[in-house]
Structure formats: C-alpha cells, structure tokens
Amino acid sequence: MKLPELGGFYFCIRADNKKKIMAAALCSILVALSILTYIMSRSVYAISVDGRTIGNARNRKIIDKIKDDLRLKYRDKLGADIEFIQDIQVTPVRALGQKVDTEQELVDKLNQVLSVQVKAVAIDIDGHQVALVKDKATADAVLQGVKDYYVKMLPGELMKIEVPNSVKLVEKFASPTDIITAEAAKNLILKGTLEITTYKVKQGDTLWSIAKEKNIPLDDLIKANPQLKSENRLALGEVINLKSIKPLLDVVVTKKVTYQEPIAYETQIVKDNTLWKWDQKVKQPGENGTKEVAAEVVYKNGVKVDQVLLGEKVVKQPVTRIVARGTKAEVAFRGSGRFLWPSVGEITSPFGRRGREFHTGIDVACDKGTPIRASNSGTVTFAGRRGSYGNLVIINHGGGFETYYAHASSILVSVGEKVEKGQQIATVGTTGRTTGPHVHFEVRLNGNPQNPLSYLNK
C-alpha cells in the first residue's frame, strides 16, 4: 500500500529537475546572445593613407600617439618640424573578422608609405624664390655672407652698403632634398647658378682662340670675365668663366678709396738750326708725375659704376720732354744733273734710314695738285695704284735706270706711253700712306734704290 506513495514522490522530483534544466539552458542562450550582441556592436579603427587601408588599430588614441612619435623621430633626424605629405584617415569599422595590428606593426607600415616635408625658410628676391635653407638663422647668414663677399673683395674704407632688391624670408614646408647648405645658397646668389662652367688657360691661349674653340661669341666671353685686367693677356693656369655670372642679388657698396694716379708729362718742341728739317732730337726725356687721389667709389656687384672725387695731392711733379726739331733745309746743289726734279718744293724726308724703316727715296712737299714731271725721257712701265705708294707712275729710262713718282692725286699717262724729260705725268696728292701732300721720288738702278740727290740737277 506504500508503493504508490513512493512513486508519486519520485514523479514530483523528476518534474522539478526538468524545470531547472530548462531554466539553465535559457540562461545560457541569453548569455550567448548577449556576448554575440556585444561582439557585433564593438568597433576597431581602420587606418588608410590616401584611401589605401594599411591596418587596424584598437583605438584612436594609439593612432594619434603614433603620428606624434613619427613627427618627433623625423624632427630629430632632419633637424626641423615636419608635416606628412599624404593624408592619414582613421575610420571606425566593426571588429568582427578584423585583425588588429600592434602599435609597432602600424609604425612599420606607416614608415613604408609616408613621405614628409620639412619646415624650411625660402629666400625670396623680387618675388622669386631663389634658395631654400633650413631656418631663418641660416638665411640671415647667407645674405650677410653675400654682402661680406663684396665688401672684402673691394679696396678702401666701407662707407655704405645697400641692397635695392626686395628680399623676404618665408617659412614653408618643402622636400628635404630641396634644402641646400648656407655655402651653396651664397654661391647660388652670387653667381646665379650652382654650376659654373670654367676653362683653365694653357700655353698660347687668347680669349679669341678660346671663344673660337668653345663656339662662344667673343663679346660674351669678355663680359663673363670682368675680373681680367687685360683682354689680350692671359696668365698660364688662370681659370676663366665660359658663361656670364649674373648675381641674383644686387649689392651696392660705397667705399672711400685712396690711390695713386700718373700725371702725364708734356712735350715741348724747340727749334734747332743745326738739324735738318726732317731730323729731331730728344734733348730731355719726359717722365710722368704722380698724384694721390681720394675718392668715394660706388661698386655694384663688385663692378665700379660711379666715383666722386674728394681731393688729390701731387706727390711727384712730371718732367717735361724737350724735343729739338731741325729748321735747316736741304739745298740740292749737288748731283750729276742727269735727272730733273719731279716738282718744286722742300725735302721733308731724305733718302736712307728713318727710324726702324729704310726710306727708299725722298719726299718733296708741294701743294695738292702741283704738276709732277718726268725726271727724264723714257717709257711708262706702271701707272696705277700700288699699296702704300698710292697712285704710282714708274718710268724706265734704259741703262737699268727707273724712276718712281708716288702718292699722286691723278695720273696723266698710261703704260707703254713714251714720255719726254720735263713732261707732266701726274699731280701731287695724298694717296697711299702719307701725312700730307707731297711726291715720293725714287731713282732705282737695276732694281736697287739710289739716293736721288746723287742724280738730280743743280
């Protein structure tokens, strides 16, 4: 009779366990759903550069820290503040299925794709950027270096220095490869380029030969080398520029200069009746004097452009050159009398040595247009223009004798014509190499010049 009671109790226990199991299962499902919902709603941050995703970060603060660390690293390396050329984007995305990078992994990835610009200072001259240097102190040193270059190269006491150009220093970000050193920037401003084409003078060189060899106009080569003291003399081993140097900055330097300058001597002519009219003699050589000059000199880019005289003092007086000039005229009372005088006048230059030259005849001064007559009978063998003789007539008299009549203004005979002694053959002129109207007269025997005075009549 007790068994049914036990069975009922067993049934009650079993029913209660089922309820507990179901409750536990329900709780597990709820927990799983909560975890799943949490996972589904959680985000990470995708990092992209110029639209290209390179990795994921757990939070935004890590990215800000990485960017700050990279800036410090580049600043230490390049010595200036930097900015990134590319745009770094940070975008939240669902974390499910995304790999989250460590901080070091993100640093490595950004290092591979990022480019930087460095904060620098641009030197602008008249609105044009001419050089980029690392900072303002360097830019100031460059400009001062350009001024010092001209001050040191020029003599005298500095009075004033001016820069007429508009010069500005502008901070900007630039590629590190565009930034140059202070020395390079100074040379660039001084010469207008970082590379100057030069030529080293060798034996036998002249500016003309160099210009021809390098196919450069001679005038351009001269302008490119204002430092040369002479265009005709080059020193062996001297370095000259093949292109003009055009400074980018104009520097005007005013200096007080003291220098010595020669005082040219004068020449005094005195008459001497013991000397022939064509002779002269230096009785006292001349000697330049010296004066000390004080001036205010203005230079532009090292080239003198103006000067104001402040005063001068004679240090040494010049010595006058005294020249005795002859007044004694040649009297032609000698000779064989075989030939007539070609014209009537005074001998201004005799036969024989005249300085470094040998005068092959005599010069008889006459007014222009005075008749020139044949010195003897003969045949005209030449009538025309010949070099320094100008208009020339040559007459062959036979026996090896010829006479020459030069510098004529007009010729009245022709080749092959027979002429008589005393016949007019030309008129006195100034053709050829001459300093005034006269007839140059020669007597030649078998082609050799003779002294005409040995053959002219008394």
Buried (B, 14 or more C-beta within 10 A) or exposed (E): EEEEEEEEEEEEEEEEEEEEEEEEEEEEEEEEEEEEEEEEEEBBBBBBBEEEEBBBBBBEEBBEBBBEEBBEBBBEEBEBBBEBEBEBBBEEEEBEEBEBBEBEBBBEBBEEEBEBBBBBBBBBBEEEEBBBBBBEEBBBBBBEBBBEBBBEEBEBEEEEBEBEEEBEBEEEBBEBEEBBEBEBBBBBBBBBEEEBEEBEBEEEBBBEEBBEEEEBEBEEBBBBBEEBEEEEEBEEEBEBBBBBBEBBBEBBBBBBBBEEEEBEBEEEEEEBEEBBBBBBEEEEEBEEBBBBBBBBBBBBBBEEEEEEEEEBEEEBEBBEBBBBBBEEEBEBEEBEEBBBBBBEBBBBBBBEEEEEEEBBBBBBBBEEEBBBBBBBBBBBEBBEEEEEBBBBBBBBBEEEBBBBBBBBBEBBBEEEBEBEBEBEBBBBBBBBEBEEBBBBBBBBEEEEBBBBBEBBBE
